[in-house]
Amino acid sequence: MDREKSFRWCGACPKCLFVDILLAPFVPKAERAAIFGDSGLEPLDREELTSIFDELIGVAPTKPFECVGEVGEVRAALALAAAKGENPVLLRYFLAFHPDKVPSPAEAGAFLRFFDERNGVPEGILPLLK
């Protein structure tokens, strides 16, 4: 396997879409698009990923793979991205067709402050995270 190719993001799988969603509130769109390859499209702007997106936001019966987070995290990140003024295709779809699934700003912000004391983080690193 070509080493360079093995470290690229495909931009079209559940993992790529999940990562794009989590970065959306914090990383500018142009930087996110550059991460996901030559097409110039970030996963959140790929309408063909709607079925995967539906799984990630919890409106389809299954969630893909273990390389993605929880439905609540996805919804919170999308709400925070919308509040920041992001406007990719799948975010517009979420807001238009699933407004009842969009957390309030307070609920979305709670995800940024949550810390589970039961974790496997080494003691020396914990102060950096808290």
C-alpha positions as CSV (number, residue, x, y, z in Angstrom):
1,M,0.0,0.0,0.0
2,D,1.2,3.5,-0.9
3,R,2.2,5.2,2.4
4,E,0.9,8.6,1.3
5,K,-2.5,7.2,0.2
6,S,-2.9,5.3,3.5
7,F,-2.9,8.6,5.5
8,R,-5.6,10.3,3.4
9,W,-9.1,10.9,4.3
10,C,-11.7,9.6,1.8
11,G,-14.3,12.3,2.5
12,A,-17.2,9.9,1.9
13,C,-17.4,7.5,4.8
14,P,-19.1,7.6,8.3
15,K,-15.7,8.4,10.0
16,C,-14.9,11.3,7.6
17,L,-18.5,12.7,8.0
18,F,-18.4,12.4,11.8
19,V,-15.0,14.1,12.0
20,D,-16.2,16.9,9.7
21,I,-19.2,17.4,11.9
22,L,-17.1,17.6,15.1
23,L,-14.7,20.1,13.5
24,A,-17.4,22.3,12.0
25,P,-18.0,24.5,15.1
26,F,-14.2,25.2,15.5
27,V,-12.4,24.9,12.2
28,P,-13.1,27.2,9.2
29,K,-14.8,25.5,6.2
30,A,-11.8,26.0,3.8
31,E,-9.5,24.2,6.2
32,R,-12.0,21.4,6.6
33,A,-12.4,21.0,2.9
34,A,-8.6,20.8,2.5
35,I,-8.4,17.9,4.9
36,F,-10.8,15.8,2.9
37,G,-9.1,15.7,-0.4
38,D,-8.9,16.8,-3.9
39,S,-12.7,17.1,-4.6
40,G,-12.8,20.4,-2.7
41,L,-16.0,19.2,-1.0
42,E,-16.1,18.6,2.7
43,P,-18.3,15.6,3.8
44,L,-21.0,18.0,5.1
45,D,-21.4,19.4,1.6
46,R,-22.0,15.9,0.0
47,E,-25.7,15.3,-0.5
48,E,-24.9,11.7,-1.4
49,L,-24.0,11.1,2.3
50,T,-27.5,11.8,3.5
51,S,-28.2,8.2,4.5
52,I,-25.0,8.0,6.6
53,F,-25.9,11.4,8.0
54,D,-29.3,10.2,9.0
55,E,-27.6,7.4,11.0
56,L,-25.3,9.8,12.7
57,I,-28.1,12.1,13.8
58,G,-30.2,9.2,15.0
59,V,-33.1,9.3,12.6
60,A,-32.2,6.1,10.8
61,P,-32.4,2.8,12.7
62,T,-28.6,2.1,12.8
63,K,-25.5,4.0,13.5
64,P,-22.5,3.0,11.4
65,F,-19.3,1.6,12.9
66,E,-17.6,2.3,16.2
67,C,-15.3,5.0,14.8
68,V,-18.0,7.6,15.3
69,G,-19.4,9.2,18.4
70,E,-22.8,9.4,20.0
71,V,-25.9,10.8,18.4
72,G,-26.0,13.6,21.1
73,E,-22.5,14.7,20.3
74,V,-23.3,14.9,16.6
75,R,-26.5,16.9,17.2
76,A,-24.7,19.2,19.6
77,A,-21.8,19.8,17.1
78,L,-24.3,20.6,14.3
79,A,-26.2,23.0,16.5
80,L,-22.9,24.8,17.5
81,A,-21.9,24.9,13.8
82,A,-25.2,26.5,12.9
83,A,-24.9,29.0,15.6
84,K,-21.4,29.9,14.2
85,G,-23.0,30.5,10.8
86,E,-21.9,27.4,9.0
87,N,-24.2,26.4,6.2
88,P,-23.2,23.2,4.4
89,V,-25.8,21.0,2.6
90,L,-26.3,18.4,5.3
91,L,-26.5,21.0,8.1
92,R,-29.3,22.8,6.2
93,Y,-31.0,19.4,5.7
94,F,-30.8,18.7,9.5
95,L,-32.2,22.1,10.4
96,A,-35.0,22.0,7.8
97,F,-36.2,18.4,8.2
98,H,-35.3,17.5,11.8
99,P,-35.8,20.7,13.8
100,D,-37.1,18.7,16.7
101,K,-33.7,17.0,17.0
102,V,-31.7,20.2,17.2
103,P,-30.5,20.9,20.8
104,S,-30.9,24.3,22.3
105,P,-27.7,26.4,22.5
106,A,-27.5,25.6,26.3
107,E,-27.9,21.8,25.6
108,A,-25.3,21.9,22.8
109,G,-22.9,23.9,25.0
110,A,-23.1,21.4,27.8
111,F,-21.2,18.9,25.6
112,L,-18.2,21.3,25.7
113,R,-18.2,21.3,29.5
114,F,-18.9,17.6,30.1
115,F,-16.1,15.5,31.6
116,D,-16.5,11.9,32.6
117,E,-14.3,11.1,35.6
118,R,-14.4,7.5,34.6
119,N,-11.9,7.4,31.8
120,G,-8.5,5.9,30.8
121,V,-6.7,9.2,30.6
122,P,-3.2,9.1,32.3
123,E,-3.1,11.2,35.5
124,G,-0.4,13.5,34.2
125,I,-2.6,14.5,31.2
126,L,-5.9,15.0,33.1
127,P,-5.0,18.6,34.2
128,L,-4.6,19.6,30.5
129,L,-8.1,18.3,29.7
130,K,-9.9,19.8,32.7
